[in-house]
């Protein structure tokens, strides 16, 4: 099966998740040519071709299925044998079920390239040419220790994201809805989910809070499948609310205090992780203090979603903090396939290049 | 509504202890809870804000069950102290092992804590036999920040006449298990019942230290008491495994192993016997097992979170919402353990992760 055939099958099976044009652009951007895996191509007078890993071992996180889908799509495009370590039994089964459903939905020629495991097969892990893993930093360390030096290891450890509202007093309803979409997509569980909304000084919090609260409620109501709020989640949400009440922070809560979302204005600009599940903190910070406010998570910020225009000075500060993605609010959770992931090229990092003299 | 009692006044505190330790029926309990709530509502600003957010004031309160509970986490984030103008005699610090940030419990005086800590243990029948007490903790002098060491110190003083040789077996940060074994051996030969009290992790260290040694046969009437968790302090062992190993190494029955369920943010404790024993609070403290989504008590047989109401906790807040999971039973509650982290966060970052990584600021 050629790359073009695999691309075609994948795009047909999941046209919204993996649009054909994006897959084509991804291959061209990262391999220089859609056919680079299947035949020699000439670049700068040299014949080159890419060799895909024979085995890619995907280790999936238990929080979200979407990262596993994308990782698997990359492996399928390359035509590798894809071994998938599913989230463990200790984890919520939702992500595991969604990964399995995705695999089941693949056309047979692609599905045949995938096998799933419930536990880590260390023998197979060490035989894999490449390992792609999602999870905690501790999990990444643990996996890394089990690998040989010549195995490619693509680790996606801890990361977080945030929103910046450049002119919050002029925030349009559309921008507010965009923020709400970013916050509530995937129940805020991914590393692309914003955990805080940062605003500059002189923000009118009354007006902003009202606008965001309306948008969050509309977004929540519009969710076809509302995320569950089991005891453990409800406990963290109510704890965050009660702590905020006691500390005198301003809160905006949903009608009848349902647990879908919570907006809290914390006057401390220093970043603190949210308990997630729709709990989002509003923090005010002068651009000159952004570096200090985010110091504790420097190097861990994946995406900054922006409502309005990000001033160059601020962009430089975020760059120095290690931010790897900037995008408009409402796009945080839906990065194009062609974008780098944690600053890395998703296909190019996996292949091995073969060069040949044109006369050979 | 009349002014609340002033719990800064020694006569008020003495009278309060007398009432707590006396007979308390439902009406009396409600009355005492209202009095204490009234005082703390007036004296603790953060608590007042929480109560007002829940629409509860002393005037509106009809039942102790409606008293708002502060999240345990709040002790790590702000001062919850009802005597703002007077310095505390003791500040007890929580372990902070879960998030790395300790909480602080301020006591104006240790009088009430001492009274209920001793009486609570006595009523739980811990002191039914004359036992020599051994504590696997630092002494209160060495660990003035530890409410557990303080409680053991109160027991030590209360029992001094009966048990003249209570000992603390952590000195300068080190367990003295060898000396403890020597003393225990002597006491076993003299058929003197003993009690060994410590945190779960201290018992794990003891088991590791004595791994190659023969079991001891503690005299009849001896007992063990464990409390607290493990996180970051030792290898983790399930409760049933820990109890089984303790029962074997000390030749005691499961029933002779007690669990003390308390915390630095409270003054009272609940006790349970054996691996599957139910926890019981003393008469001046109560526990509701609540559903966090509704804030209401769950039905018998259902699981929820432990919410404490502790009438001895005069100097901070009487109602505490924990993240401890329990099953409500007809007779009390069965503690299941600390609520696990909400759910897998995968690559998303949590407070615990930040603390664990101790991420350094950028230059």
Interface residues (C-beta under 8 A of the other chain):
Chain A: X61 X62 X63 X64 X67 X87 X90 X91 X92 X95 X134 X135 X136 X137 X138 X156 X157 X158 X159 X160 X189 X190 X191 X193 X195 X229 X231 X232 X233 X234 X235 X236 X237 X238 X239 X242 X243 X245 X246 X247 X248 X251 X259 X272 X273 X275 X276 X277 X291 X292 X295 X296 X297 X298 X299 X300 X320 X321 X322
Chain B: X46 X47 X49 X50 X53 X54 X68 X70 X71 X73 X74 X77 X78 X291 X292 X293 X295 X303 X304 X305 X321 X323 X325 X339 X340 X341 X342 X343 X344 X345 X346 X347 X348 X349 X350 X351 X353 X354 X356 X357 X359 X360 X361 X362
